[in-house]
Amino acid sequence: MSKFNDIIKSEKPTLVDFYATWCGPCKTMSPIVEKLKTKMGNQITVLKVDVDKNQHAADLFKVRSVPTFMLFKGGKTLWRQAGGMDLSTLEKKIKSAI
């Protein structure tokens, strides 16, 4: 958890994808998140957090549904949204927040 906290406190924006392996929409979002990571390169860090293996993190950030996306910078939450979306929507949300 301390490494997670260090990453989200970075001045580099960090997108956290809270997901579950059994979740259909999460499986749909996985390649979209990978494309976003490739497209944005060093502009952002992307972390995937399995809520079943990391219940403490899910509880701490009050994740009640998956997928849930949160964008952090400097330890502050810039944006949060649950549910799936297409690549351009996800990219626009992130760019407007940073």
DRENTORKOL-3810 file (N, C-alpha, C; in nm, 4 decimals):
REM DRENTORKOL-3810
@n.u->0.0826; n.v->-0.1207; n.w->0.0000; ca.u->0.0000; ca.v->0.0000; ca.w->0.0000; c.u->0.0859; c.v->0.1255; c.w->0.0000
@n.u->0.2032; n.v->0.1205; n.w->0.0639; ca.u->0.2870; ca.v->0.2401; ca.w->0.0688; c.u->0.3379; c.v->0.2755; c.w->-0.0707
@n.u->0.3698; n.v->0.1761; n.w->-0.1536; ca.u->0.4140; ca.v->0.2040; ca.w->-0.2905; c.u->0.2996; c.v->0.2676; c.w->-0.3694
@n.u->0.1781; n.v->0.2158; n.w->-0.3521; ca.u->0.0597; ca.v->0.2720; ca.w->-0.4164; c.u->0.0452; c.v->0.4193; c.w->-0.3792
@n.u->0.0559; n.v->0.4490; n.w->-0.2495; ca.u->0.0440; ca.v->0.5869; ca.w->-0.2032; c.u->0.1527; c.v->0.6757; c.w->-0.2620
@n.u->0.2754; n.v->0.6236; n.w->-0.2707; ca.u->0.3846; ca.v->0.7011; ca.w->-0.3304; c.u->0.3546; c.v->0.7341; c.w->-0.4763
@n.u->0.2983; n.v->0.6386; n.w->-0.5485; ca.u->0.2685; ca.v->0.6599; ca.w->-0.6902; c.u->0.1596; c.v->0.7644; c.w->-0.7086
@n.u->0.0506; n.v->0.7553; n.w->-0.6313; ca.u->-0.0585; ca.v->0.8521; ca.w->-0.6506; c.u->-0.0236; c.v->0.9906; c.w->-0.5978
@n.u->0.0796; n.v->1.0010; n.w->-0.5151; ca.u->0.1243; ca.v->1.1321; ca.w->-0.4664; c.u->0.2181; c.v->1.2009; c.w->-0.5647
@n.u->0.2559; n.v->1.1317; n.w->-0.6696; ca.u->0.3453; ca.v->1.1867; ca.w->-0.7705; c.u->0.2801; c.v->1.3060; c.w->-0.8403
@n.u->0.3637; n.v->1.3940; n.w->-0.8930; ca.u->0.3127; ca.v->1.5063; ca.w->-0.9711; c.u->0.2729; c.v->1.4621; c.w->-1.1119
@n.u->0.3126; n.v->1.3418; n.w->-1.1480; ca.u->0.2696; ca.v->1.2837; ca.w->-1.2752; c.u->0.1306; c.v->1.2246; c.w->-1.2537
@n.u->0.0321; n.v->1.2602; n.w->-1.3359; ca.u->-0.1027; ca.v->1.2059; ca.w->-1.3178; c.u->-0.1027; c.v->1.0526; c.w->-1.3224
@n.u->-0.1826; n.v->0.9933; n.w->-1.2347; ca.u->-0.1932; ca.v->0.8479; ca.w->-1.2265; c.u->-0.3389; c.v->0.8069; c.w->-1.2408
@n.u->-0.3658; n.v->0.7239; n.w->-1.3431; ca.u->-0.4987; ca.v->0.6678; ca.w->-1.3613; c.u->-0.5014; c.v->0.5330; c.w->-1.2922
@n.u->-0.5961; n.v->0.5153; n.w->-1.1994; ca.u->-0.6111; ca.v->0.3879; ca.w->-1.1303; c.u->-0.7400; c.v->0.3230; c.w->-1.1803
@n.u->-0.7249; n.v->0.2012; n.w->-1.2304; ca.u->-0.8363; ca.v->0.1218; ca.w->-1.2810; c.u->-0.8671; c.v->0.0142; c.w->-1.1765
@n.u->-0.9735; n.v->0.0351; n.w->-1.1000; ca.u->-1.0187; ca.v->-0.0644; ca.w->-1.0044; c.u->-1.1068; c.v->-0.1627; c.w->-1.0809
@n.u->-1.0680; n.v->-0.2903; n.w->-1.0822; ca.u->-1.1374; ca.v->-0.3894; ca.w->-1.1629; c.u->-1.1494; c.v->-0.5211; c.w->-1.0863
@n.u->-1.2204; n.v->-0.6163; n.w->-1.1472; ca.u->-1.2288; ca.v->-0.7527; ca.w->-1.0953; c.u->-1.2183; c.v->-0.8484; c.w->-1.2141
@n.u->-1.1557; n.v->-0.9620; n.w->-1.1916; ca.u->-1.1346; ca.v->-1.0578; ca.w->-1.3002; c.u->-1.2658; c.v->-1.1170; c.w->-1.3519
@n.u->-1.3692; n.v->-1.1205; n.w->-1.2696; ca.u->-1.4984; ca.v->-1.1779; ca.w->-1.3061; c.u->-1.5909; c.v->-1.0773; c.w->-1.3734
@n.u->-1.5498; n.v->-0.9530; n.w->-1.3837; ca.u->-1.6342; ca.v->-0.8424; ca.w->-1.4306; c.u->-1.6278; c.v->-0.8273; c.w->-1.5838
@n.u->-1.7418; n.v->-0.8449; n.w->-1.6500; ca.u->-1.7488; ca.v->-0.8313; ca.w->-1.7956; c.u->-1.7066; c.v->-0.6945; c.w->-1.8465
@n.u->-1.7646; n.v->-0.5852; n.w->-1.7927; ca.u->-1.7233; ca.v->-0.4522; ca.w->-1.8386; c.u->-1.5744; c.v->-0.4241; c.w->-1.8131
@n.u->-1.5195; n.v->-0.4827; n.w->-1.7076; ca.u->-1.3759; ca.v->-0.4663; ca.w->-1.6799; c.u->-1.2928; c.v->-0.5293; c.w->-1.7907
@n.u->-1.3366; n.v->-0.6474; n.w->-1.8361; ca.u->-1.2667; ca.v->-0.7156; ca.w->-1.9446; c.u->-1.2748; c.v->-0.6345; c.w->-2.0733
@n.u->-1.3877; n.v->-0.5688; n.w->-2.0957; ca.u->-1.4042; ca.v->-0.4830; ca.w->-2.2130; c.u->-1.3123; c.v->-0.3619; c.w->-2.2047
@n.u->-1.2952; n.v->-0.3077; n.w->-2.0844; ca.u->-1.2141; ca.v->-0.1868; ca.w->-2.0652; c.u->-1.0643; c.v->-0.2142; c.w->-2.0697
@n.u->-1.0229; n.v->-0.3355; n.w->-2.0414; ca.u->-0.8800; ca.v->-0.3661; ca.w->-2.0332; c.u->-0.8020; c.v->-0.3269; c.w->-2.1590
@n.u->-0.8450; n.v->-0.3660; n.w->-2.2815; ca.u->-0.7692; ca.v->-0.3234; ca.w->-2.3991; c.u->-0.7786; c.v->-0.1729; c.w->-2.4244
@n.u->-0.8871; n.v->-0.1105; n.w->-2.3823; ca.u->-0.9018; ca.v->0.0347; ca.w->-2.3976; c.u->-0.8011; c.v->0.1065; c.w->-2.3083
@n.u->-0.7869; n.v->0.0583; n.w->-2.1858; ca.u->-0.6893; ca.v->0.1172; ca.w->-2.0928; c.u->-0.5474; c.v->0.0973; c.w->-2.1466
@n.u->-0.5195; n.v->-0.0195; n.w->-2.2040; ca.u->-0.3871; ca.v->-0.0452; ca.w->-2.2619; c.u->-0.3596; c.v->0.0485; c.w->-2.3792
@n.u->-0.4593; n.v->0.0709; n.w->-2.4645; ca.u->-0.4432; ca.v->0.1640; ca.w->-2.5779; c.u->-0.4186; c.v->0.3051; c.w->-2.5269
@n.u->-0.4909; n.v->0.3440; n.w->-2.4221; ca.u->-0.4727; ca.v->0.4767; ca.w->-2.3635; c.u->-0.3301; c.v->0.4919; c.w->-2.3111
@n.u->-0.2827; n.v->0.3896; n.w->-2.2425; ca.u->-0.1469; ca.v->0.3908; ca.w->-2.1870; c.u->-0.0441; c.v->0.4088; c.w->-2.2986
@n.u->-0.0624; n.v->0.3358; n.w->-2.4081; ca.u->0.0285; ca.v->0.3470; ca.w->-2.5225; c.u->0.0186; c.v->0.4856; c.w->-2.5852
@n.u->-0.1014; n.v->0.5339; n.w->-2.6026; ca.u->-0.1254; ca.v->0.6635; ca.w->-2.6682; c.u->-0.0698; c.v->0.7808; c.w->-2.5869
@n.u->-0.0885; n.v->0.7763; n.w->-2.4556; ca.u->-0.0460; ca.v->0.8891; ca.w->-2.3714; c.u->0.0989; c.v->0.8762; c.w->-2.3252
@n.u->0.1562; n.v->0.7573; n.w->-2.3362; ca.u->0.2972; ca.v->0.7376; ca.w->-2.3041; c.u->0.3350; c.v->0.7850; c.w->-2.1654
@n.u->0.4371; n.v->0.8682; n.w->-2.1579; ca.u->0.4902; ca.v->0.9164; ca.w->-2.0294; c.u->0.4078; c.v->1.0276; c.w->-1.9642
@n.u->0.2987; n.v->1.0680; n.w->-2.0270; ca.u->0.2160; ca.v->1.1750; ca.w->-1.9693; c.u->0.1443; c.v->1.1290; c.w->-1.8428
@n.u->0.1130; n.v->0.9979; n.w->-1.8359; ca.u->0.0422; ca.v->0.9446; ca.w->-1.7196; c.u->0.0997; c.v->0.8093; c.w->-1.6790
@n.u->0.0715; n.v->0.7731; n.w->-1.5540; ca.u->0.0986; ca.v->0.6386; ca.w->-1.5043; c.u->-0.0355; c.v->0.5682; c.w->-1.4956
@n.u->-0.0401; n.v->0.4412; n.w->-1.5309; ca.u->-0.1640; ca.v->0.3633; ca.w->-1.5221; c.u->-0.1421; c.v->0.2472; c.w->-1.4257
@n.u->-0.2303; n.v->0.2372; n.w->-1.3265; ca.u->-0.2273; ca.v->0.1267; ca.w->-1.2308; c.u->-0.3581; c.v->0.0502; c.w->-1.2395
@n.u->-0.3501; n.v->-0.0813; n.w->-1.2409; ca.u->-0.4687; ca.v->-0.1656; ca.w->-1.2361; c.u->-0.4731; c.v->-0.2294; c.w->-1.0972
@n.u->-0.5863; n.v->-0.2153; n.w->-1.0298; ca.u->-0.6011; ca.v->-0.2678; ca.w->-0.8942; c.u->-0.7180; c.v->-0.3658; c.w->-0.8914
@n.u->-0.6868; n.v->-0.4927; n.w->-0.8671; ca.u->-0.7881; ca.v->-0.5975; ca.w->-0.8550; c.u->-0.8539; c.v->-0.5820; c.w->-0.7175
@n.u->-0.9825; n.v->-0.5482; n.w->-0.7166; ca.u->-1.0512; ca.v->-0.5201; ca.w->-0.5901; c.u->-1.0635; c.v->-0.6434; c.w->-0.5013
@n.u->-1.0618; n.v->-0.7628; n.w->-0.5612; ca.u->-1.0703; ca.v->-0.8844; ca.w->-0.4802; c.u->-0.9392; c.v->-0.9132; c.w->-0.4082
@n.u->-0.8283; n.v->-0.8769; n.w->-0.4683; ca.u->-0.6968; ca.v->-0.8990; ca.w->-0.4067; c.u->-0.6523; c.v->-0.7801; c.w->-0.3224
@n.u->-0.7165; n.v->-0.6654; n.w->-0.3412; ca.u->-0.6777; ca.v->-0.5420; ca.w->-0.2710; c.u->-0.8013; c.v->-0.4753; c.w->-0.2109
@n.u->-0.8702; n.v->-0.5498; n.w->-0.1263; ca.u->-0.9934; ca.v->-0.4976; ca.w->-0.0670; c.u->-0.9703; c.v->-0.3723; c.w->0.0169
@n.u->-0.8534; n.v->-0.3634; n.w->0.0803; ca.u->-0.8242; ca.v->-0.2463; ca.w->0.1619; c.u->-0.8249; c.v->-0.1198; c.w->0.0757
@n.u->-0.7617; n.v->-0.1253; n.w->-0.0398; ca.u->-0.7586; ca.v->-0.0093; ca.w->-0.1304; c.u->-0.8987; c.v->0.0231; c.w->-0.1803
@n.u->-0.9746; n.v->-0.0800; n.w->-0.2158; ca.u->-1.1113; ca.v->-0.0587; ca.w->-0.2628; c.u->-1.1968; c.v->0.0053; c.w->-0.1536
@n.u->-1.1818; n.v->-0.0410; n.w->-0.0311; ca.u->-1.2564; ca.v->0.0163; ca.w->0.0810; c.u->-1.2123; c.v->0.1597; c.w->0.1088
@n.u->-1.0820; n.v->0.1823; n.w->0.1071; ca.u->-1.0280; ca.v->0.3154; ca.w->0.1347; c.u->-1.0822; c.v->0.4207; c.w->0.0390
@n.u->-1.0955; n.v->0.3829; n.w->-0.0889; ca.u->-1.1436; ca.v->0.4771; ca.w->-0.1899; c.u->-1.2912; c.v->0.4601; c.w->-0.2211
@n.u->-1.3608; n.v->0.3831; n.w->-0.1373; ca.u->-1.5053; ca.v->0.3641; ca.w->-0.1473; c.u->-1.5490; c.v->0.3183; c.w->-0.2872
@n.u->-1.4774; n.v->0.2209; n.w->-0.3393; ca.u->-1.5117; ca.v->0.1627; ca.w->-0.4685; c.u->-1.6257; c.v->0.0644; c.w->-0.4458
@n.u->-1.7410; n.v->0.0941; n.w->-0.5024; ca.u->-1.8600; ca.v->0.0116; ca.w->-0.4816; c.u->-1.9006; c.v->-0.0652; c.w->-0.6071
@n.u->-1.8457; n.v->-0.0258; n.w->-0.7216; ca.u->-1.8741; ca.v->-0.0973; ca.w->-0.8456; c.u->-1.7484; c.v->-0.0981; c.w->-0.9310
@n.u->-1.7402; n.v->-0.1969; n.w->-1.0175; ca.u->-1.6252; ca.v->-0.2077; ca.w->-1.1060; c.u->-1.6738; c.v->-0.2136; c.w->-1.2504
@n.u->-1.6000; n.v->-0.1555; n.w->-1.3422; ca.u->-1.4757; ca.v->-0.0830; ca.w->-1.3181; c.u->-1.5031; c.v->0.0571; c.w->-1.2617
@n.u->-1.4108; n.v->0.1033; n.w->-1.1799; ca.u->-1.4099; ca.v->0.2419; ca.w->-1.1333; c.u->-1.2734; c.v->0.2985; c.w->-1.1683
@n.u->-1.2747; n.v->0.4153; n.w->-1.2289; ca.u->-1.1512; ca.v->0.4827; ca.w->-1.2667; c.u->-1.1332; c.v->0.6060; c.w->-1.1802
@n.u->-1.0111; n.v->0.6237; n.w->-1.1309; ca.u->-0.9786; ca.v->0.7429; ca.w->-1.0527; c.u->-0.8484; c.v->0.8009; c.w->-1.1070
@n.u->-0.8427; n.v->0.9324; n.w->-1.1170; ca.u->-0.7233; ca.v->1.0003; ca.w->-1.1632; c.u->-0.6671; c.v->1.0829; c.w->-1.0479
@n.u->-0.5405; n.v->1.0590; n.w->-1.0154; ca.u->-0.4736; ca.v->1.1274; ca.w->-0.9054; c.u->-0.3563; c.v->1.2104; c.w->-0.9571
@n.u->-0.3272; n.v->1.3160; n.w->-0.8846; ca.u->-0.2055; ca.v->1.3941; ca.w->-0.9079; c.u->-0.1715; c.v->1.4619; c.w->-0.7759
@n.u->-0.0490; n.v->1.4431; n.w->-0.7322; ca.u->-0.0083; ca.v->1.5036; ca.w->-0.6055; c.u->-0.0896; c.v->1.4534; c.w->-0.4870
@n.u->-0.1418; n.v->1.3304; n.w->-0.4967; ca.u->-0.2207; ca.v->1.2729; ca.w->-0.3881; c.u->-0.3656; c.v->1.3166; c.w->-0.3864
@n.u->-0.4041; n.v->1.4031; n.w->-0.4780; ca.u->-0.5422; ca.v->1.4525; ca.w->-0.4834; c.u->-0.6185; c.v->1.3831; c.w->-0.5963
@n.u->-0.7463; n.v->1.3584; n.w->-0.5721; ca.u->-0.8320; ca.v->1.2989; ca.w->-0.6747; c.u->-0.8772; c.v->1.4092; c.w->-0.7699
@n.u->-0.8415; n.v->1.3944; n.w->-0.8979; ca.u->-0.8810; ca.v->1.4931; ca.w->-0.9988; c.u->-1.0116; c.v->1.4554; c.w->-1.0674
@n.u->-1.0378; n.v->1.3237; n.w->-1.0746; ca.u->-1.1550; ca.v->1.2753; ca.w->-1.1476; c.u->-1.1842; c.v->1.1332; c.w->-1.1041
@n.u->-1.3111; n.v->1.0972; n.w->-1.1096; ca.u->-1.3537; ca.v->0.9619; ca.w->-1.0724; c.u->-1.4792; c.v->0.9276; c.w->-1.1503
@n.u->-1.4844; n.v->0.8046; n.w->-1.2017; ca.u->-1.6040; ca.v->0.7602; ca.w->-1.2726; c.u->-1.6116; c.v->0.6089; c.w->-1.2702
@n.u->-1.7310; n.v->0.5579; n.w->-1.2489; ca.u->-1.7542; ca.v->0.4130; ca.w->-1.2547; c.u->-1.8165; c.v->0.3796; c.w->-1.3890
@n.u->-1.7864; n.v->0.2596; n.w->-1.4383; ca.u->-1.8459; ca.v->0.2126; ca.w->-1.5619; c.u->-1.7516; c.v->0.2220; c.w->-1.6800
@n.u->-1.7924; n.v->0.1584; n.w->-1.7871; ca.u->-1.7117; ca.v->0.1561; ca.w->-1.9082; c.u->-1.7318; c.v->0.2800; c.w->-1.9933
@n.u->-1.6367; n.v->0.3003; n.w->-2.0830; ca.u->-1.6443; ca.v->0.4113; ca.w->-2.1786; c.u->-1.5497; c.v->0.3811; c.w->-2.2931
@n.u->-1.5645; n.v->0.4540; n.w->-2.4029; ca.u->-1.4746; ca.v->0.4301; ca.w->-2.5152; c.u->-1.3431; c.v->0.5055; c.w->-2.4950
@n.u->-1.2458; n.v->0.4750; n.w->-2.5790; ca.u->-1.1120; ca.v->0.5325; ca.w->-2.5660; c.u->-1.1127; c.v->0.6844; c.w->-2.5729
@n.u->-1.1847; n.v->0.7418; n.w->-2.6694; ca.u->-1.1820; ca.v->0.8881; ca.w->-2.6835; c.u->-1.2444; c.v->0.9572; c.w->-2.5632
@n.u->-1.3510; n.v->0.8989; n.w->-2.5072; ca.u->-1.4138; ca.v->0.9577; ca.w->-2.3882; c.u->-1.3181; c.v->0.9524; c.w->-2.2700
@n.u->-1.2552; n.v->0.8385; n.w->-2.2501; ca.u->-1.1606; ca.v->0.8236; ca.w->-2.1394; c.u->-1.0447; c.v->0.9224; c.w->-2.1548
@n.u->-0.9916; n.v->0.9333; n.w->-2.2742; ca.u->-0.8806; ca.v->1.0256; ca.w->-2.2997; c.u->-0.9224; c.v->1.1706; c.w->-2.2751
@n.u->-1.0400; n.v->1.2098; n.w->-2.3215; ca.u->-1.0894; ca.v->1.3471; ca.w->-2.3013; c.u->-1.1070; c.v->1.3783; c.w->-2.1533
@n.u->-1.1642; n.v->1.2821; n.w->-2.0782; ca.u->-1.1842; ca.v->1.3022; ca.w->-1.9339; c.u->-1.0512; c.v->1.3262; c.w->-1.8642
@n.u->-0.9511; n.v->1.2474; n.w->-1.8987; ca.u->-0.8205; ca.v->1.2604; ca.w->-1.8351; c.u->-0.7553; c.v->1.3931; c.w->-1.8742
@n.u->-0.7560; n.v->1.4233; n.w->-2.0024; ca.u->-0.6915; ca.v->1.5476; ca.w->-2.0483; c.u->-0.7594; c.v->1.6709; c.w->-1.9908
@n.u->-0.8910; n.v->1.6666; n.w->-1.9744; ca.u->-0.9602; ca.v->1.7838; ca.w->-1.9174; c.u->-0.9313; c.v->1.7984; c.w->-1.7684
@n.u->-0.9008; n.v->1.6864; n.w->-1.7023; ca.u->-0.8726; ca.v->1.6907; ca.w->-1.5587; c.u->-0.7290; c.v->1.7356; c.w->-1.5288
@n.u->-0.6372; n.v->1.7070; n.w->-1.6223; ca.u->-0.4975; ca.v->1.7442; ca.w->-1.5959; c.u->-0.4654; c.v->1.8716; c.w->-1.6695
END
